[in-house]
Amino acid sequence: MYYSLFEIFAVGIGPSSSHTVGPMKAAARFVENLRTAGSLAYVNRLKTTLYGSLALTGIGHGTLNAVAYGLMGLNAEEMDPQTDYIGQINETGKLNVGGNHEISFSFADDFVLEKKIFLPEHSNGMKFCALDEKGKVLLEETYFSVGGGTIARRDEISQRIDREPYKVPYAFENCKELMTLCEQNKMTISEIVLKNENYIRPKNFSVSQNILKLASMMQQNINIGMQKDGLLPGNLKVKRHAKAMYERLKARFDANATDSLTALDWINIWAFAVAEENACGGRMITAPTMGSAGVIPAVMRYMERYGKFRSENDRKNAAIIFLTTASAICSLYRTNASISGAEVGCQGEVGVACSMAAGGLAAALGGNNRQIENAAEIAMEHNLGLTCDPINGLVQIPCIERNAMGAIKAVNAARLALQNNGAHVVSLDSIIKTMYETGLSLNSAYKETSLGGIAKNALSC
């Protein structure tokens, strides 16, 4: 199934697309369903039950706050970062449902965390229940956050989507079909995506300009993250490092120091900057998730710094080629596997981001379609089995470093792929299938529950 570039790269509030963006969207949709049913004015209480991974790591991931934002009808792109919405709720004990119906609300009383119950459809489950003043149920719905901010109601979960499939001129289900389309039409992967996006968007919507806007927002997050220091939120008291790393690297340049691996230092800084900003709940671009949002911006900055483009127009074209190609690769993972850490571990987040970035970079640097596939395959091949085990449920350790490592791997995968003509033994389709099977076989302790791995041992050994 074709996933649009603009649903793969979407604006949201950090630190987790599946734990903040998805629940926020689900809560907002529930409120709209109440409004459509004519029941919103009769709501006296809203009760939210979180299950499985959402319950186990929801507090550290900001899920409760995200649900409150959604119940208030807030939009991630329009939220004022200076307004303390949660503080206002705690101070007044009131929540304005859908922006125009105020009810009493308490985080302690109106949330239930079912940490031992994993709903069979998906480990990221949540149930919303609206009651009137007599305690009668007005509406009850169960949703699942299936990765990258995508949600599905219980009756939709078999489709793993909350919309009908796009009718596009170049539809593909797997990489083999995508390669065939490219060969038959003598087009690149990027050109296929651009044709599809222009087909499904209004005529007054500039696909290229909006892609460049997304690229600019990603780069802005790097710049913002490199300027901030202090502690990240949460009880781990983790220091932000990007700014200090940047200042140390500048000092080395001031001293005329030379190091053939300086490019790696830059990539680490850029990935840290975005991942730290995400950990603080900043406004981010899912790439494809919030937990992996630092990988693609860092690799794109590497491309801009070392790509040797002849003009600004060439640089912009490279950014468009990068993101369109990356979105096609992500579409393959979303169709045939998962990008949810709660379902397949971090291989579905940082692993997929690494694969997307490797393919995108190979394309932007002039690689052919087979080289692009090879780059994406190499990147995932060396992320297989990557666990999702954030300490204390915070998207900080090991998540921030994993973004940096994912970016480094992506660059190396692209460089390896570009050194041959694209011929390779292991197909991207086979590695996606392997990733999904590996993820499903992982013990739940290693799938965004903070019950195993580093989350279990780091603070006790």
N, C-alpha and C positions, 0 to 999 in steps of 0.2 A: 504494500500500500504506500502511496506517496504522502509523505509528510512535508508540509510547506516549510520553507526556510524560516518564515516568520513565526511559526509555532515552535520550531527547534531553538531558535535564538529569540527568546522572549524576555521582556523586562519583568523583574520581580524583586522581592525583598529577601535578602539573605537571612540565615546562612544555608538553607537547604531547600532545593526545589521540591523534593517529595514531601518534606516535613513543614515547609512554610508556604511556598507558592501553591502547591496542590490543595492543602487544607483551606487556604484563604479563598481559592476559587470555588471549592466545594461549599464552603459556608455561604459565600455570596450567592451561589446558584440556589441553595436551599431557601434563602430569604426571598429570592425572586420567585421561586415556586410558591411560597406562601403568599406573596403579593398577587400572583396570577390567580391563585385559588380564592382570593378575596378574604384571606384569613389573617393577614398581617396585623390589622388593627385589633384583633382579639388576642394576640399573643401576650401572655403574662409571664412566661418563663421559657427560656431556651436551655436545654440540657444537651451537652456534647459528651459522647463516650469515645475515647480513643483506644484502639486495640493494637496489640503486638508491638511492632517497632515504633509506631507513633507514640504509644504509651511509655515504652521503655526509654526512649531518647527524646521525647517530645519537649520536655522542659529545657534541656540543653540546646535543642534545635530551634526553639522559639515557636513550637507548634501552637501552644495555647494562645499566644499573642496573635499569631497569624489567623487563627479561627475567629478571634475577636475582631480583627480588621475586616474579615470577610462578612461577619454578621452585621457590621456597621455599614457595609456597602462601599468600603474604601477601594480605590484603584491604585495599584502599585506605582504606576507612572505618574499619578497626580498627588500622591501622598506628600505632605510637607515633612521633610526629614527633621525639622526643628520642633515639631509638635509631639508632645509626650501623650499619645492617645491612651496608652495603657495606664499611665499615671493618673490621668483624668478619671478612668473607670474605677481604679482603686480608691481614689479620693472621694468620689461621689457615690459609688455603689450603683451607678446607672450605666446602661449601654443603650445607645440610640440605634435601634434595629433598622437597617436599610436606610439610615439617615433621617428618618422622620417618625419613629415610634419608640419612645423611651420606656425601658423596663428596668426593674432591679436586676443586678447582675453581680455575681461573685465568682472569681476564679476558683476559690476553694470549694464552693458548693455546686457550681454549675458545670464542672468538668469531672468525669470519671475516667481514671486511667486503669484499663484492664491489661496489666502487664503480662499476665499468664495466658491470655486468650488471643490466639492467632486465627482470624477468620480464614476459612478455607480458600477463598478466592484470591487473597493477597494479604501480605503481612502488614501493609499500610492501610488499615481499615478505620473508619470513623462513622459514628451514627449521630445524626441530629434529630432532636425531638422538640417540637413546639407544643406548649400546653396553654390552655386558657386559664382564667382565674379560678375555675372550679377543678382544675387538674385534668381536664379532658384533653386527649391528644388531638391536636389540630392537623399535624403532619409529622411523619417520621420517615426518614430516608437514610440509607447507608451508602457511603461513597468509599472509593479506594483511590489512593494517590499512587499511580503506577510508574512514576518517574518523569523527570524533566518538567514537572508542573502539570502534566496531563492527569486528568481525573476521569473516573468512570463510576456511574451509579451502579448499584448491584445488578440491575437488569441489563446493564451495558457491558459488564466486566468481560464477557466472553469476546467482545469486540476490541477491548482494551483501549477504547476511544470514547470521546464524548461528542462525536460529530459523525456525519455521513462522510464516506471517502470522497476526496476531491476527484472530479472528472477532469483529467488532464490529458493533453495530446500524447504525452510520452509517459505512460504508466509502467512501473516496474515493481516486482515483488522481491527480487534478489539481484545480486551483482551480475550473475550470468545474463539475466534479461537486460540489465542496464548496459552491459558491454555490447550486447547484440544491437540494442537501439543505437548506440553510438556508432557502431560499425556500419549498420544499414543506412543511417542518415548522415554519415560522415561528420559527426558532431563530437565535441568534447563533453565530458560529464557536466561541466559548468554551463555549456550552452543548452543542454537538456533541461537543467534546472531553471535557467532563465526563461526558456520557452514556456515551461509549465507555470512559473510564477506570473509571467505577463498574461497568461491565459486566464488564471483564476482571480486576478486583481482588477479593480476598476480601471478604466482607461486613464483617469486623472491621477492614478497612483504610480509614481515613478519607482519601479522596483530597484533600479540601480542606486538611486539617491537614498532610498530607505536602507539598503544594504550598507552603504557607506556611513549612514547615520549610526547603525549598529556597531560598525567597526570603530567609529569615533568614540562611542560610549565605552567600548571595551578599553580603548587606549586612555580615555579619561580616568577609568578606574585604576589603571597603572599609575598615572600621575598623582592621583589623590592618595593612593596607598604609599607612595614613596615619600610623601610629605608628612605623614603622621607617625607619632610614636606613642609610648604609653603601654598600658595593659589591655589585653583583650577581655571582654566581659566573661564572667564565670569564675568558678572557684579554683581553677587551675593557675590563675594569675600569670598567664603566658604573656611575655613581652612581644610587642611588634618589632620585627627585625628589618623590614625592607628599607626603612629610612637610614638606619645605621649601616646596613650593607652598602647602600648607595653612596653614603658619605665616605666610607672606607675605600670604595672603588675609585671615587673621584680623587681622593688623596693619592692613591697609587699613580693615577694618570698625571697628577700635578708633579709627582716626583719623577716623571718620565719612565716609570716602570713598564716593562714589557713582559707579556705572558701570552703564549700562544693559545691558552685556554680562557682568555678573558671573556670570550663570547658566552661561555658557560656561566660565568659570574653574572653577566647581564641577564641571561635567561632566568636564573634563579631569583634575582632581584625582582624582575617583572612578574613572575609567577607568585612570589611571596606577597608582593604589593596587592594584587587582586584578591588572593586567598585571604589575606588578613582583613581587607576591607569587607569581604563577604562574611567573615567570622564576626564582624561587628554589626551585622544586620544591615549593611549598606544596600543601595539600589544597584542591582547587578543584571547581567545578561546570562540567561541559562546557556551553558555551552558544553555539553548539553544539559548539565545540571548546575546547581549553585555550588555544590561541593567540589565540582571539577572546573569551576568557572575561570581559574587562573591559567589553565593550560593553553587554550587557543589564543587569548590576548598576548601571552608571552611569546608564543611562536610567531604570531603576526608581527610583533615588534622586532623580533629577530629578523624576519623577512624584510621588513622595512629598513633595518639598520645595515644588513649585509647583502641585500638583494641587488644592489648596484643598478637601480632603475635610472633610465636616462631622463625621465621627466616626471612631473607630478601626475600627469595623466596616466603614465605607465604604472606608477605606484597605486593609483586608485583602481585601475583595471586589475592589478594583481590582488588587491584586497577583495574585489568582487569575485574573482576566480577562486580565491582561497575559500571564502565563506560559502559560495554556491556548491563547490565540490565537497566541502566538509558536511554541508547539510544533506547531500545525497547519501553520503556514507552513514550518517546518523539515521537516515530514513531506513536503511537496510537493517541496522541494529534494532530499531524500534519495531519494525515489522516482524523480524524473525527471532528476536531475543528480548533484551530488556536493558533499560538504562537506569534501573532502580537499584540502589545499593541494598535496599531492604529485601530485594528479590534475588539478586545474583552477586552481591558483594561489590567491592569498589572497582572490580574489573568492568562493571557496567557503568561506572561514572568516570573515574580518572582513566580507566582503560579505553573506554569509548572516546573520550575527549582526546586521548593520545592518538588513537586511530584516525579520528577526524582531522586532527591537526597535521598528522604526517601526510595524509592524502591531500589535504588542502595546500600544504607547503610544496609538495611535489608538483602539483598542478600549477601553482603560481610561479614556480621556477622553470616552467616549460616542459614538464614531464608529460609523456603520452598516457593514454587511459590505462594501459596495462601497468605502467610504472606507478601510477596513482593507486591502483588496486594493490599492487605489491607493497607499497609504502604503508597503506592502511592495514594490510594483513600482518606485516612484520611488527608493527606497533602493538597490535592486540596479542599477537603470539607471545610476546614477552611481558604481558600483563595478566595472562591466564592465572586464575586462582587467587587474584589479589583480593584480600579480605576487606570488609568494612567494619572497623572496630574502634570507633572514636572514643577516646578516654572521657569518662563522665558524660558521654552523649554530646560533647561539644565538637563543633566542626573546626577543630584546631590541631590536635595531635592524634594521629599522624597526618591529618588531611592537608595541612598547609605545605609540608615538605613533599607530600605525594604529588601535589600540583606541580612543584618544581621538577621532580623526577619525571613526571609524565611529559612535561614540556621538553626536557632534555632527550628523552627516548624518542619523542616525535621527530625532532630534528635529525637525530641519528638514523631513524627508520627511513626518512625521506632521502637522506644522503646515500644510504645503502641502495635504495630502490633506483635512484637516478644513475647509479654506476653501471647498470646493465640495461638491456633493451626492453625490460618488462616481463621477460619469460620467467615463470616461477612455478614451483610444484604445488605449493599449498594455496588454494584459492581463498578469497575473502569469505565466500559463502561457507566454506568448511570451517574456517576459524570462528565465524559468528555462531555456527551450530555448536562448535566445541565450547565456546565461551558460555553459551546458554546452558548446556548440559552440565558443565562444571559448576556454574552458579547454582543450579537447582540441587546439585548434590552436596553443596556446602552445608555444614551444620548451621542452624539458625543463630548460634552464638557468634558467627562471623558475618552476619548480614544485618548490620546497622542496629544491633540490639545492645551493644556495649556489654555483653555477657561473656565474651571470650577474647582470645588474642591479646593484643596490646592493652586493650581496655581492661582486661582482667589482671594482667601481670605487671604492667608498668609501675603501678603505685604500691604493689605488694612485695616485689622482689628486691 
